[in-house]
Amino acid sequence: MGLLPMGLQGRSGKNDDERVLPLINMVFLLLIFFMLAGKLTAEQVKIEPPLSASRDPSSPQAVTLSMDAQGRLLLNAEMVPQDNLQLALAQYPDVGTMDSPLILRASAAADATKVVTVMSRLRDAGIDQLQLLTITDHR
């Protein structure tokens, strides 16, 4: 039934993907151009930071208070009675601030009322910032 002229019958089945290929090529070329252009730009100002005379890191050492299932406290792996907690924390004057919060690691088997009691003692000792470490349940 040849409604189309003889030369166009074979070309009518041209794939739409073939029409998009030049556009995809241009997009990739532009992507490569901008990636290279961004890497080739040099810093305008060379800045050399000053050397530090101290060997200590600028951030303070983290202080960790651990509580086991029986309610025993360990301050940086050192056993501390609950009654002497405030005295033991006096060794760390910067702990409990915004820059250096105290980290509380309580066992999941510990009694919740004991944990709350320790937290209130920490507040009484002047600890304003406290991080309570937990483990995410991946069930």
Buried (B, 14 or more C-beta within 10 A) or exposed (E): EEEEEEEEEEEEEEEEEEEEEEEEEEEEEEEEEEEEEEEEEEEEEEEEEEEEEEEEEEEEEEBBBBBEEEBBBBBBEEEBEBEEBBEBBEEBEEBBBEEBBBBBBBBEEBBEEBBEEBBEBBEEBEBEEBEEEEEEEEE
